[in-house]
Amino acid sequence: MLFYICGPMTGRPWFNFPAFDAARDRLLAEGHQVLSPADMDREAGFDAMTLPADHDWSVIPADFDAIAAFDRDVEAVKQCDSLYMLNGWEQSTGAQMEYHAGRWLKKAVQFEAQEPITLQAHRLVRGDRNKSYGNPRDDFRRTAAMWTALTNFEYTFRPEQVAQFMIAVKQSRLCQTPNHRDSWADTAGYAECGAWCMEP
């Protein structure tokens, strides 16, 4: 079977190439053929893995031909037997377009198995976000100090309370969109950060 991998790219570190590569390798190991936008980008001369870690992942490089990539991806959807939807595809306009085009063309659709919420939260807290924002103890201590200053020092916030307030924000958002998986993951992540702040 020939799979075409769909998923979020813009806004994800290294434009999500690692996730596309992992999915490609899994499908190849199962004996399938694979069309991956990440590999097609590489063939066109663009490899996100060569970009620095501090690149703004919401900005597509100026020399990247987005129109050509769009045409190429639509053609891949037409050629494939099945779409393989990476986690987070619902937040990607491009992946949504590919999904609906594939459904219109009567393509089969397979969804990547979602990792448990707690594992996703742990990976984010101890991985990407730790690299971006630093140790939660230090990050939340700074935030608590700022909040304390905003009350004109009438109330002293503690780092773990920052986590509690952020959990409340995420839970408030879930009242409006209860199926938003990222808010559940963020809730679990802030809980882990709060517990981390309490460690001796």
VENURGI-V615172 format. One line per field, one symbol per residue. ss: DSSP state (A for helix, B for strand, O for the rest). phi: phi as a letter, one per 40 degrees, with the letter a starting at -180 (. if undefined). burial: 1 if it has 24 or more other ideal C-beta (glycine too) atoms within 12 Angstrom, else 0. Layout:
ss = ???
phi = ???
burial = ???
This chain:
ss = OBBBBBOOOOOOAAAAAAAAAAAAAAAAAOOOBBBBAAAAAAAOOOOAAAOOOOOOOOOOOOOOOAAAAAAAAAAAAAAOOBBBBOOOAAAOAAAAAAAAAAAAOOOBBBBOOOOOAAAAAAAAAAOAAAAAAOOAAAAAAAAAAAAAAAOOOOOOOOAAAAAAAAAAAAAAAAAAOOOOAAAAAAAAAAAAAAAAAAOO
phi = .ccbcbicbcgbdffgddcccccdccccccgccbbbdccccccchbbcccccccccccbcdccccccccccccccccccccacbccdgcccbcccccccccccccgccbbbccccddcccccccccbdccccbgdddccccccccccccccfgcbbcbdccdccccccccccccccbcccccccccdccccccccccccc
burial = 00111111110111111011101100100001011111111000010100000000000000000000100111011001111111111101011001101100001011010000100110011000100000011011101100100000000010111111011001000000000011111111111111011000
